[in-house]
Amino acid sequence: MTIDAKYIIAFLEKQLPENEQLLFEQQIEASEELQKEVDDIAFIWKTSSDLKMHNKVDTAKNWDKISKRIRKDQYKKRFLYFTRNAAAILLLPILLFTAFLYFNSGKNISVPEIQIFSAYGTITKTTLPDGTEVWLNSGSKLTYPQVFTGGKRTVYLTGEAYFKVISDKSDRFDVVLANELVVSAYGTEFNINAYHEDSSIGVTLVKGNVEVKNIDNSINKNITPGQYLAYGKGDRSIRIENAHLAVKTGWIEGKMVFRRASMTEVVQRLARHFNVDIRLDSRDLYDYEYSATFTTETLNEILALLEKTAPIRYQMIEPKQSDDKNFSKRIVIISLKK
């Protein structure tokens, strides 16, 4: 006995012999798979538009057509189910990232910070997350985020640094200086001198454009290449003048360049570079001016050269160890020759 669609339809129409009818019923009850097949065929058979036409049509042929349509529809459903799930899997990371940006927009997202410190007597170079190159002078510190976010490139400087900023016309590059000034650019090269102990902040533009402003925007100045801007911390004064670039930026190449520099400027830069305490014994020394370029000379060699070009002498006091086992700085006392 072959059980096919034609046989099942004959069973549904009760056209089988009585003993086969009873036997097939028992087989249906014993097999879930057969029960499902009979139910599927019964559903189509019962929903035919005109039950009276069953005996006049080729039922098996029609069933073949209908079953093909069913299989086709099943394949379509499976394909749609697969593509829907695949799309959901592919879209999930995008949706999660979008949700993250949406719920965190306007919030301060914590990003780890990096601090770079250049020891006294050394020059340190570093590269920021956007590719910007920075040189730090002796005793300087730079703080910046591990990753620039929110369309901002903001760093914090104490001391002196030379910036070669990667161009980005959509995201400004801001250097914040001890709550005094903000130096902004989109892509340029400039030098900033902003040590805590100094009475002024200096900005020298080498290439491009920069904007110098303070926190409350009451000061807003633009300078052109080759210009130097000096900002007085006490009176908030602004002075702009032509810069001697070798003097302002020579330190990047390990040079100390002086051009008609006052004694106070000379000793200040020497003290910072060699991490010593230099004291002028007379106010008359303040008016002396020097022009020189130093590269690999030691502090003693530089002081000896200064003695030969001016009526001065110096005394070196070596470091002493205190009770807490720390050593004091070397002290240099400069006085007039008598």
Secondary structure, DSSP 8 states (H G I E B T S, - for coil): ----HHHHHHHHTT-S-HHHHHHHHHHHHH-HHHHHHHHHHHHHHHT-S-GGGGGGS-HHHHHHHHHHHHHHHHHHHHHHHHHHHHHHHHHHHHHHHHHHHHHHTTS-----EEEEEE-TT--EEEE-TTS-EEEE-TTEEEEEESS--TT-EEEEEEEEEEEE----SSS-EEEEETTTEEEEESS-EEEEEE-TTSSEEEEEEEES-EEEEETTSS-EEEE-TTEEEEEETTT--EEEEE--HHHHHGGGGT-EEEEEEEHHHHHHHHHHHHT-EEEES-GGGGG-EEEEEESS--HHHHHHHHHHHSSEEEEEE---B-TTS-B---EEEEEE--
